[in-house]
Amino acid sequence: MNAPRLLPALLFAALPCLPMAASAAPSAEESITAPETHNRELKVGDKAPDQYKRDDQTLTDWKAKGLPAPEKESHWVRMGDHYVLVQITNGVVLAIHPAK
């Protein structure tokens, strides 16, 4: 086989095996099951239900609850007995913390 063609093919095939970068947001838990998701498990990186992107779901007292400051374009919401950091623009779960 032609060596100049083999190297790019091997590199391309190995890309899915490389570890992905971890999310910058801290997460105390790996996943949760929220009642609003019909028992679907949510974990960091998943898309939360659209209702959690709305401003009326925002936790305004996140600091008093010991949560880190929300990232740009995100807010803390409560899902069952967990606080979840949700990106407002696309609904992606950035972090999950148990409610105290």
Backbone bond lengths (Angstrom), bond angles and torsions (degrees), N, CA, C in turn:
res aa  C-N    CA-C-N  psi(-1)  N-CA   C-N-CA  omega(-1)  CA-C   N-CA-C  phi
1 M - - - 1.458 - - 1.528 108.26 -
2 N 1.291 116.36 151.61 1.457 122.92 -177.92 1.525 109.53 -73.42
3 A 1.337 117.55 117.92 1.466 122.57 -175.80 1.527 113.74 -59.99
4 P 1.355 120.91 -40.82 1.464 119.65 179.68 1.530 112.88 -62.23
5 R 1.312 118.70 -26.81 1.469 121.47 178.68 1.525 112.04 -86.44
6 L 1.305 116.98 -26.59 1.453 121.49 -177.02 1.531 112.01 -69.30
7 L 1.313 118.69 -43.04 1.462 122.28 -177.30 1.526 112.42 -60.46
8 P 1.342 120.30 -50.56 1.471 118.87 177.84 1.523 112.33 -61.65
9 A 1.318 117.08 -35.91 1.468 119.91 179.08 1.523 110.79 -64.47
10 L 1.324 117.21 -41.66 1.462 120.83 178.96 1.528 111.36 -66.92
11 L 1.333 116.72 -41.46 1.464 120.33 178.99 1.521 110.75 -63.97
12 F 1.308 117.88 -42.52 1.464 121.86 179.74 1.529 110.90 -64.48
13 A 1.318 116.32 -39.73 1.461 120.68 179.92 1.521 111.55 -68.68
14 A 1.339 118.21 -27.68 1.470 121.73 -177.20 1.520 113.02 -84.62
15 L 1.336 118.84 -13.96 1.471 120.95 -177.17 1.523 113.89 -55.62
16 P 1.336 120.51 -44.28 1.474 118.50 179.66 1.517 113.86 -63.10
17 C 1.323 117.76 -18.28 1.463 121.20 -178.84 1.523 112.86 -84.12
18 L 1.323 117.43 -13.66 1.462 120.36 -178.42 1.518 110.48 -72.92
19 P 1.334 118.90 140.91 1.464 120.40 179.74 1.519 111.05 -67.84
20 M 1.322 115.74 143.16 1.457 121.27 178.13 1.524 108.74 -84.39
21 A 1.326 116.44 151.82 1.466 121.51 178.56 1.520 109.52 -66.70
22 A 1.301 117.54 140.10 1.459 122.47 179.46 1.515 110.02 -75.03
23 S 1.311 115.49 151.93 1.456 120.52 177.78 1.523 109.70 -65.49
24 A 1.319 116.69 142.27 1.461 121.19 -178.81 1.523 111.69 -72.81
25 A 1.315 117.16 -23.46 1.460 120.66 -178.16 1.528 109.78 -77.68
26 P 1.324 117.49 135.75 1.455 119.58 178.87 1.525 110.35 -71.16
27 S 1.296 116.31 144.98 1.461 121.14 178.84 1.517 108.89 -134.37
28 A 1.308 116.46 122.47 1.447 120.58 -179.08 1.522 111.52 -81.88
29 E 1.332 117.65 -22.83 1.449 121.67 -179.33 1.520 109.76 -131.59
30 E 1.296 115.86 154.86 1.455 121.08 -179.11 1.526 112.18 -80.71
31 S 1.335 117.66 -40.48 1.459 119.54 -177.11 1.529 110.06 -157.06
32 I 1.326 114.48 163.52 1.463 121.38 176.80 1.520 108.78 -140.50
33 T 1.319 116.58 162.39 1.448 122.20 170.97 1.510 106.53 -117.53
34 A 1.320 116.31 111.63 1.459 121.34 -178.67 1.524 109.40 -94.86
35 P 1.332 117.81 141.80 1.462 119.95 -178.96 1.523 112.75 -59.79
36 E 1.318 117.51 -30.43 1.453 121.32 -177.11 1.526 112.40 -74.96
37 T 1.327 118.28 -9.23 1.458 120.87 -177.53 1.523 111.71 -100.40
38 H 1.334 116.89 11.44 1.465 121.60 179.32 1.524 110.93 55.58
39 N 1.328 114.87 49.21 1.467 123.75 177.37 1.533 113.64 66.59
40 R 1.303 117.52 15.51 1.469 120.24 173.63 1.515 107.51 -79.82
41 E 1.300 116.83 132.38 1.461 121.35 -179.78 1.523 109.45 -78.02
42 L 1.325 115.69 131.97 1.462 121.56 175.54 1.511 108.66 -106.48
43 K 1.318 116.34 137.26 1.459 120.35 174.44 1.524 108.46 -134.71
44 V 1.317 116.12 167.62 1.454 121.18 179.93 1.527 108.37 -55.65
45 G 1.327 115.38 130.09 1.459 121.35 -178.40 1.516 113.37 101.37
46 D 1.355 117.36 -18.78 1.463 120.96 177.32 1.519 110.41 -77.44
47 K 1.316 116.31 165.78 1.458 121.79 176.96 1.528 108.14 -94.85
48 A 1.324 115.51 125.28 1.466 121.55 177.69 1.528 109.25 -78.20
49 P 1.334 117.68 159.64 1.463 119.85 174.84 1.535 110.59 -56.68
50 D 1.324 116.43 145.58 1.469 122.06 -174.96 1.524 113.92 -55.27
51 Q 1.325 117.83 -30.53 1.463 119.90 -178.38 1.529 112.36 -59.38
52 Y 1.324 118.23 -23.89 1.465 121.35 -178.27 1.523 112.83 -83.58
53 K 1.317 117.74 -3.61 1.459 120.98 174.71 1.525 111.11 -86.85
54 R 1.334 117.19 -13.78 1.466 121.28 -176.43 1.525 111.53 -76.51
55 D 1.326 114.96 149.62 1.472 121.74 -179.88 1.518 112.76 -63.57
56 D 1.332 118.76 -30.44 1.462 120.01 -177.66 1.530 112.48 -69.66
57 Q 1.323 118.35 -8.77 1.462 122.47 177.13 1.530 112.49 -95.63
58 T 1.327 117.57 -6.06 1.463 122.49 -174.26 1.525 112.33 -66.34
59 L 1.333 115.99 134.32 1.473 121.58 170.91 1.524 107.54 -83.29
60 T 1.310 116.90 114.48 1.462 119.65 -179.12 1.523 111.99 -84.25
61 D 1.325 117.33 -19.35 1.467 121.32 -177.72 1.535 111.93 -103.88
62 W 1.342 116.95 37.68 1.460 121.16 -177.91 1.520 112.64 -58.87
63 K 1.318 116.97 -33.99 1.466 120.67 -178.84 1.533 110.86 -67.56
64 A 1.324 117.08 -41.48 1.464 121.78 178.93 1.527 111.70 -65.53
65 K 1.304 116.84 -24.71 1.462 121.34 179.89 1.524 111.97 -88.82
66 G 1.346 116.72 2.83 1.460 121.44 176.80 1.523 113.98 78.71
67 L 1.330 117.00 21.05 1.458 120.84 -179.96 1.525 110.17 -92.21
68 P 1.327 117.67 148.84 1.466 119.63 176.68 1.533 110.33 -69.40
69 A 1.322 115.78 159.23 1.462 120.66 179.42 1.529 109.58 -59.16
70 P 1.328 116.28 137.62 1.467 118.19 178.26 1.527 110.72 -66.96
71 E 1.312 114.88 147.26 1.454 120.44 177.55 1.529 109.20 -70.76
72 K 1.316 116.34 168.57 1.459 121.37 177.91 1.532 109.03 -58.57
73 E 1.339 116.16 138.89 1.467 122.89 179.58 1.532 112.97 61.70
74 S 1.351 117.30 31.73 1.460 120.79 176.82 1.526 109.27 -141.98
75 H 1.329 115.82 165.73 1.460 120.45 176.21 1.529 109.30 -154.24
76 W 1.339 114.00 157.84 1.457 121.22 176.86 1.522 109.29 -85.32
77 V 1.340 116.63 138.01 1.457 122.78 174.44 1.518 107.98 -132.73
78 R 1.316 115.69 162.56 1.464 119.46 176.35 1.523 108.79 -104.48
79 M 1.322 115.37 128.00 1.462 122.44 174.63 1.513 106.97 -123.14
80 G 1.312 115.62 105.27 1.458 119.02 -178.75 1.509 110.62 60.48
81 D 1.322 117.95 -121.61 1.464 121.81 179.85 1.529 111.79 -105.09
82 H 1.344 115.97 33.74 1.464 121.87 177.46 1.521 110.44 -136.70
83 Y 1.328 114.96 151.95 1.462 121.67 169.78 1.525 106.09 -101.98
84 V 1.322 115.46 132.67 1.454 120.64 -175.60 1.527 108.95 -126.39
85 L 1.328 116.56 129.89 1.455 121.99 176.00 1.529 107.10 -88.65
86 V 1.353 115.20 116.29 1.460 121.44 -174.86 1.518 109.43 -116.45
87 Q 1.317 116.52 133.80 1.458 121.44 175.44 1.529 107.67 -75.58
88 I 1.335 116.44 125.09 1.460 121.92 -174.64 1.528 111.47 -66.31
89 T 1.311 117.48 -37.24 1.459 120.99 -173.88 1.526 113.99 -69.10
90 N 1.333 117.30 -36.97 1.464 118.90 -175.95 1.528 114.62 -131.64
91 G 1.324 118.26 -1.66 1.460 121.45 176.89 1.513 115.63 78.41
92 V 1.316 118.87 11.11 1.460 121.46 -178.95 1.532 109.81 -72.75
93 V 1.331 115.90 136.03 1.457 122.93 177.08 1.521 108.51 -77.10
94 L 1.351 115.98 121.43 1.463 121.38 -178.12 1.524 112.40 -99.54
95 A 1.342 118.04 -28.16 1.470 121.52 -179.44 1.517 108.81 -161.25
96 I 1.327 115.53 154.84 1.459 122.56 178.38 1.519 107.94 -134.96
97 H 1.339 116.34 128.70 1.466 122.29 177.47 1.523 109.17 -131.91
98 P 1.328 117.74 141.70 1.461 119.10 175.98 1.517 111.64 -68.38
99 A 1.323 116.41 143.37 1.469 120.97 175.28 1.521 107.55 -77.48
100 K 1.320 115.60 140.15 1.466 119.66 -177.98 1.495 110.54 -98.53
